[in-house]
Amino acid sequence: MGSLPVYAQHLSEQTGVKVIVEGSQAYTDGTKVVVPFTETDPELSFGYVAHECSHVRNTDMQYFGEAQAVPFRLSVLNILEDIRIERMSMDQYPGTEGDLNHLAKAVLGDWLDPAEVAQKPALHVVHDTLLLAGRRQMLGQDLEQPATVMLQAQEKLLGAQLSARIMQKVGEVLQCDSTREVLALADAIIALLPSQEDPQDEEEQGEQDQEQQENQPQEGDDASASEADSDEGEGQSQGEEAGQPDSEQKNSAGDQAGDGQDDRQDGGSSRSQGGDTPAEAEGDDAAGDPGNQSGDHPSQEANDLREQAMQATAGDLQGLISEVGDKAAELLSQKARRDPCARRLLSLAGRSCLRSDAASGRRVQLGLEQSSGLRQCLNGLLQAQVDCRVSLKRQGKRLDTSRIALLKAGETRVFRSKARAERQSAAIQFLLDKSGSMSGAMDEAEAALYAVLHAVENLPLVSTGAIAFPERGVDDVTRCALIKGHRERLHQAVRLGGFGAMHQGCTPLGEALWPAAVELLRAKGERKILFVITDGEPDSPWLAQEMVERCENSGIDVIALGFGGATADLLSRTFTRFRAVGQVSRLKQALFELVREVLVA
């Protein structure tokens, strides 16, 4: 679950969609996706992010505004557009397919009771069939039981042929290239629904009456011919070969009605004779085939279904799921509110709004004065692990006296050899505490930050970044503020207002360590070093300890530099490597001591 912030940042960079992990409410505003941090269902979080990111990339919300006047039309557009954008996500980013399938299963995968489905209003049956059977058929999602139940209910409501025509129309959504085309497809599906204004039944009845009138004279002629030629063997032979046409023709009207009843009882028979596909069904209808016309009609309840669809209000559709992302957001928000871990994470915002240009100039000048001599010290910190690597060889300049006795046994590897120092690429991240308890130490702390950034900026293969916390925005949400990005030059960060921050708020150190670690993991560099500049009094000590431990387990060296009221005792409660600096003038000595500790270790 800890990978969610990293995944969100990576997705933001790769797709151009801003993904934020914060708070306890999941939502999207059309430009960014916000997901809360929970540890109960990570696949649901990943699926929601993938779904909404695809919406932001591929959906034109203008057409949702056009459809809003007719709620059922809007619902059908939601259903179809969700299928289209999820298919696009799976094609563009195949790794999202499993998460999207989990999302659909979590939101729509409940087992359905056919008896309860039979009690649904006709419009609800069509809606849920489009949703469940459409996803099952178009995306192959694990919704077999509910999709099958709803499809059977729709066939009973509309007839198998009309139901098949509608589902084939749903399949055309994968050929749509825009939301506009999806809206046109939604209108085409609604137009297929039965209507009282549809003249189809009257035309069929008129065609049947005309056929009966045309057949009646032929019946009389055949009957008289049959009576006149009853003694002739040829007439009997023709009667046998024709399957007794006399009785069939005399009862043609009754047989047609009987055939219609048989077709309704055996829908598979009618479908097998050209009703399997919508195209064939349309051809049969155009030809006026009496068997298909009278054998697969919608039920009485569905006679005015098109009018119901166009006149339905939002209240009539209440309780139906048309936008899977909205339901998933509701589930995630519920989980976040129940999960105490939901508020552990702060997100990274832009530059701080609460700052002072005068303070920035003062602190930059002080840091510049104290930066001399720090580069050599920090360069040693970056190479310490390589320098300390010792091996034994058969020749060299430095004898390992503890192994001299082994010479008698034939062991000749008695010379110590230190590995040649090799420069490693490194990423260094700073996390500056600017809480209220740091009010008297902000000048010294930010000057120390500038001094170290200036000292290491021109070291080869080293990138640096810095953020500060807490930063309470105008929306009353606490985040972290950007000081310097890893791809920025230091003078550019100063010019853009990265320095000169004013103190505010409490000390959510544990929560702030998340975005600092995310920024560090995203940066290029074999070694990862996180400097935390704080007074050592976090709001939640146990959470801060857990976050430091997680960082260290991930290969990040965490080093605390204490300012303000920080003491060695306070810092030791949270960090394993620390120095109580107090003033920027002591920074050089403190860093030398830290480097010595690393070398000895």
Buried (B, 14 or more C-beta within 10 A) or exposed (E): EBEBBBBBBBBBEEBEBBBBBBBBBBBBEEEBBBBBBBBBBBBBBBBBBBBBBBBBBBBEEEBBEBBEEBBBBBBBBBBBBBBBBBBBBBEEBEEBBBBBBBBBBBBBBEEBEEEEBEEBEBBBBBBBBBBBBBBBBBBEBBBEBBBBBBBBBBBBBBBBBBBBBBBBBBEBBEEBEBBEBBBEBBBEBBEBBBBEEBEEBEEBEEEBEEBEEEEEEEBEEBEEEBEEBEEEEEBEEBBEEEEEBBEEBBEBBEEBEEBBEEBBEEBEEBBEBBBBBBEBBEBBBEEBBBBBBBBBBBEEBBBBBBBBBBEBEEEBBEEBBBBBBBBBBEBBBBBBBEBEBBBBBBBBBEBBBBBBEEBBEBBBEBBEEBBEEBBEBBBBBBBBBBBEEEEBEEEBEEEBEEBEEEEEEEEEBBBBBEEEEEEBBBBBBBBBBBBEBBEEBBBBBBBBBBBBBBBBBEBEBBBBBBBBBBBBEEEEBBBBBBBBBBEBEBEEBBEBBBBBBEBBBBBBBBBBBBBBBBBBBBBEBEBBBBBBBBBBBBBBBEBBBBBBEBBBEEEBBBBBBBBBBBEEEBBEBBBBBBBBBBBBBBBBEBBBEBBBBBBEE
